[in-house]
């Protein structure tokens, strides 16, 4: 079976990404925010050098949660660190 983790919403994800050092520019359109990783995170070739987060959702479904966590792990962020930061942001 897959890994179990608590479901989260856009605000918790956004706050966790900011604590990881991700930045965004203030000129966003619509309900999506583009976040850029800090310099300490070296994004492997072939992966997009940013994350897009859909804002305004109280809770993502389990597939969306897994996708966001997987995307961060692919970018080189430790999974335990991600989950710990999300718990801290609750």
TILUM-157939 format. One record per residue (C-alpha): residue in three letters; z, x, y. Coordinates in pm, whole numbers. Each point is the difference from the previous one (the first is absolute). Example, Ala and Ser with C-alpha at 12.3 -4.5 7.8 and 13.67 -1.06 7.14 Angstrom:
% residues 2
[r ALA [780 1230 -450]] [r SER [-66 137 344]] 
% end
This chain:
% residues 90
[r UNK [0 0 0]] [r UNK [-42 100 362]] [r UNK [269 137 224]] [r UNK [234 -260 144]] [r UNK [80 10 371]] [r UNK [122 -251 250]] [r UNK [-260 -196 193]] [r UNK [-22 74 372]] [r UNK [-172 -129 312]] [r UNK [-206 158 274]] [r UNK [293 74 232]] [r UNK [191 197 -267]] [r UNK [-316 191 -97]] [r UNK [-82 76 364]] [r UNK [354 125 73]] [r UNK [0 218 -314]] [r UNK [-333 154 98]] [r UNK [126 75 350]] [r UNK [309 169 -152]] [r UNK [-235 208 -217]] [r UNK [-168 121 319]] [r UNK [-311 -219 5]] [r UNK [-136 -80 345]] [r UNK [-219 -273 141]] [r UNK [-190 -46 321]] [r UNK [101 -297 211]] [r UNK [-347 -153 22]] [r UNK [-14 -207 -319]] [r UNK [-205 -315 -47]] [r UNK [93 -292 -218]] [r UNK [262 1 -271]] [r UNK [-63 349 -141]] [r UNK [149 330 117]] [r UNK [-151 341 -72]] [r UNK [260 271 -62]] [r UNK [-68 374 -14]] [r UNK [212 230 -219]] [r UNK [198 290 147]] [r UNK [-143 353 -18]] [r UNK [243 88 -285]] [r UNK [-184 -246 -228]] [r UNK [-328 155 -109]] [r UNK [-232 -281 -108]] [r UNK [-220 104 -297]] [r UNK [-375 3 49]] [r UNK [-160 -332 -83]] [r UNK [291 -210 129]] [r UNK [-3 -163 340]] [r UNK [222 193 247]] [r UNK [180 -316 116]] [r UNK [165 -316 -132]] [r UNK [-76 -354 103]] [r UNK [296 -241 -12]] [r UNK [-36 -375 33]] [r UNK [269 -113 244]] [r UNK [174 -336 26]] [r UNK [73 -48 -370]] [r UNK [360 -75 -96]] [r UNK [-66 115 -356]] [r UNK [-300 154 -171]] [r UNK [-75 -106 -356]] [r UNK [76 247 -281]] [r UNK [-358 130 -11]] [r UNK [-7 75 373]] [r UNK [338 174 -22]] [r UNK [-122 215 -288]] [r UNK [-322 82 184]] [r UNK [182 119 311]] [r UNK [242 214 -204]] [r UNK [-285 144 -211]] [r UNK [-197 85 314]] [r UNK [298 190 143]] [r UNK [57 186 -328]] [r UNK [-369 100 -6]] [r UNK [41 137 351]] [r UNK [284 224 -124]] [r UNK [314 -196 90]] [r UNK [277 -6 -263]] [r UNK [40 -347 -153]] [r UNK [382 24 -4]] [r UNK [-3 86 371]] [r UNK [-221 -302 77]] [r UNK [225 -243 -188]] [r UNK [317 151 155]] [r UNK [-143 -36 353]] [r UNK [-99 -361 -66]] [r UNK [353 -79 -118]] [r UNK [136 162 317]] [r UNK [-231 -216 214]] [r UNK [116 -331 -149]] 
% end
